[in-house]
């Protein structure tokens, strides 16, 4: 399993909140298996992208796990969901605070 998290400084103390959210993602996706790669890319401003790349056998399972995280984060008020794209077995979520 590989997890990459990149961040920029956030105004108004948001960075700590976003990093805590990323850690919760990293902890929860471990159940997806050792071949899962997670990229959490927090860009400048208030946009954050979370991408979960799974091997072909785990693509559907990875999608379900990512959707669960996406919905949980929205319900917790951490994010306002942006777009959701499914392609080539990858799941890409755009999170807009």
N, C-alpha and C positions, 0 to 999 in steps of 0.2 A: 504494500500500500504506500502511496506517495501523496503527501499533502503539501501544497504550496499556498502560502498566504502572503500577499503583498498589500501594503497600506501606504496611504499618504496621511499627513496630519489633518485632523478634522477640527473645525471650529466648535466652540461651545461644549467642549468635553465629549464629543460624540465618538472619538476614536476608541476610548475604552469600552464603550457600549458595543460598538461594532466588532472589536476584537473579541469580546466575550461571546458575541453571537457566532463568530467564526470558530472559536474553540468548541462551542456546543455542536456546531456542524461537524467538526473534525472528530469529536467524540462519538457522535451518533452514526457516522457513515462507516465506522469500523465494521459494523455488522454486514456491510455489503461484500466483504471478502478482500483477500490480499491483492487481487488484480485491479482493484478500483483505484483510480487516481482522482484526487480532488484538487481543484484550483479555486481559490478564493481570491479574487482580484478586486481590491477596493481602490477605485480610481479617485482622481481629484474631485472636489465638490462633494456631492452627496450620493453619487452613484456607486453601487456595488454589484459586481457580477459573481455569481456562484455557478461553477460548471462542474458537473460530475461526469467523468468519462469511465465507462465500464466496458469490460471485454464483452464479446458478443453474447456469451452464455449468461452474463449478468446484466445485460442492458435493460431488460424489462424490470428486473428486481431493482436495479439502480434507479430507474425512472420512478418506480413506486416509492423508494426511499427518499429521493429528491423531492417528489411531490409532497410527501408527508412533512418534510422539513419546511418546504415552501409555505404550506398551509399553516403549520404551527407558528412560523415566524410572523405570518400575517395576523393570525388570531392573537398573538402576544403583543401586537402593535409595534413590533420592531421594524417592520418594513411596510411599504405600500407596494404590492406586486406590480411589476411592469409586464414585460412580454415573456411568453414561454415558447420556446422553439424545440422541436424534436427532429433530429436528423441524424442519419448514419449511426444510430445507436447511442448518440450523445444526448445529454439533457442539459440545456443551458437556461438558466434563470437570470433575469435582470431584476435587481432589486433597487427600487428608488425610495429613499427615505423621505 
